[in-house]
Amino acid sequence: MRIHLKTLGCRLNEAELETWSRDFQNCGHQITQNLDEADLVVVNTCAVTNEAVRKSRKLLNRAQRQNPHSKLVVSGCYASLNRDESAESLGVDLIVDNRDKDRLVAIASQELNLHAMPEQATVPGENNLLSRGRQRAFIKVQDGCRYQCTFCIVTVARGDERSRPIDQVIGEINQMVDQGIQEAVLTGVHLGGYGSDSGSDLSQLITAILDQTAIPRLRLGAVEPWDLPDNFWTLFHNPRLMPHLHLPIQSGSDSVLRRMARRCKQDEFSRLVQQARASVADFNLTTDIIVGFPGESEAEWQETLDYVEQIGFGHLHIFAYSQRPGTRAAILPNPVSREVIRQRSETLHQLGEKMKRDVLQRYIGREFPVLIESAPTTPEDGWNGYTPNFLRVQLNHTPEENLENQIISVRLQHLSESGDTLLATQLTGTLS
Ligand code: SF4
């Protein structure tokens, strides 16, 4: 069968799609990028905001309209939270709940009677990430979360914490290494909760991966700023573990953090940042901020601005609060007006751009290995990639040879006009 896979939302959804792609191919099915020719369409939905729900529904309707003869399988947070609604959607043949999504291919094969043709199974790696222009592999290691942040629907949609066995994760990363992948990104809903259900922890997982695989670069996806194992920062002494963390703080005001039921307040977050900067060279810190959480007063907003500036982040993901039915925050009083949210988001964007410039400026003149991820799109454009600490780099000349997926040494020369990229020259020979 020809299978078309589509996902919305987070890196975890992307990692799951990659696993389904491999599992379907191992059963002898083909993966097609073309929706029109597919015999089976699988959609991994998202429900983190109302907008994500709208897009999920739109994707289902488009799949049905564009290819009414295909079978349609739906999974993900929207489908898990709105089973009946999804089932009523036109043409949905099967809904696989988030709790069962690791077995989606087996369930679909059984429920929809998909004929496996192992003799036609594609050579492992034939239709791999690199052939689809991806250089980083998102590896799902954990699912679910025991916490109840009041704005979060993910904890409702994905259920209790469950960790993938270490040997399974290592097996998948070694497969990626065999395919030539240079960087693996560990993803989960609550990465810090890895092993809470199996007597292990995130440090043991990272140590095992660095010991038992040859992956050149190991990166961590978003990590909640708590439940980090004791020796966490010493792990970064291994240069194959990338010195960058995305630690969502969500607000810089303790009173707002209390209404969000976040386990990490200003003091704890500051301590974490101090530990990281003291023990990890060139550590780059990025974060998420929700703007306009119910009741967010002018004073609380100013607290957030001051705190964000005090910490100094390499990048800010800024989310305008939107009421999400099914969350406790949805019934909190004193909603902030859209106009105020728009103004505050604008102010934070400007601060974010200034902080990014300041961070990038500090690295001018330094030499780093960069994983080249994308080819020039215009004559002015150059090869693009990221340093280990996730600074965006563009080679300011376009050598003849294909640099895609290569780790090359560069000297960072100056900041791009846009202020979000470092222009660099390629170094011959090894780094000084
Ligand atoms: S810790 Fe993260 S996933 Fe868990 S409830 Fe809070 S925001 Fe949601």
Residues whose N, C-alpha, C, O or C-beta is under 5 A from the ligand:
A	BS01	SF4	C145 Y147 Q148 C149 C152 V154 T155 V189 E224
